[in-house]
Amino acid sequence: MLNYSSSHVLFYKGCVLKENQKIRTPVKRIVPEVKELLECMFYTGIANPRQKISAKEMRDELLRRRHEGEINLDDIPNESTISNWITTFSRKWKQSMALRNMEEVENA
């Protein structure tokens, strides 16, 4: 149960006023064309571990493609964004492979 006598600690006068609210910048998503290229680079590293590349190398490849006119500079994510994408995509890929293997075992 909330102690109403200490609830004044949680809020201050005027905290909901627009000028006191923190402004959040909109989240910039990775565009589908770049996501496709990142997936291709990821799968190449899975198929041949000797060709596995880091987030920095992926970004360098995207920058190379930008110079060839394939991608806009605004569409190229930061290295940290690519690193986070690799982590998330890898986790989802491993989960889908595990489910696929379980289905194969059940159907065999």
Secondary structure as the mmCIF struct_conf table of DSSP 4:
data_model
#
loop_
_struct_conf.conf_type_id
_struct_conf.id
_struct_conf.beg_label_comp_id
_struct_conf.beg_label_asym_id
_struct_conf.beg_label_seq_id
_struct_conf.end_label_comp_id
_struct_conf.end_label_asym_id
_struct_conf.end_label_seq_id
HELX_RH_3T_P HELX_RH_3T_P1 TYR A 4 VAL A 9
TURN_TY1_P TURN_TY1_P1 LEU A 10 LEU A 10
TURN_TY1_P TURN_TY1_P2 LYS A 13 VAL A 16
BEND BEND1 LEU A 17 LEU A 17
HELX_RH_3T_P HELX_RH_3T_P2 LYS A 18 ASN A 20
BEND BEND2 GLN A 21 GLN A 21
HELX_LH_PP_P HELX_LH_PP_P1 LYS A 22 VAL A 31
HELX_RH_AL_P HELX_RH_AL_P1 PRO A 32 ALA A 47
HELX_RH_3T_P HELX_RH_3T_P3 PRO A 49 GLN A 51
HELX_RH_AL_P HELX_RH_AL_P2 ALA A 55 HIS A 67
TURN_TY1_P TURN_TY1_P3 GLU A 68 GLY A 69
BEND BEND3 GLU A 70 ILE A 71
HELX_RH_3T_P HELX_RH_3T_P4 LEU A 73 ASP A 75
HELX_LH_PP_P HELX_LH_PP_P2 ILE A 76 ASN A 78
HELX_RH_AL_P HELX_RH_AL_P3 GLU A 79 ASN A 107
#
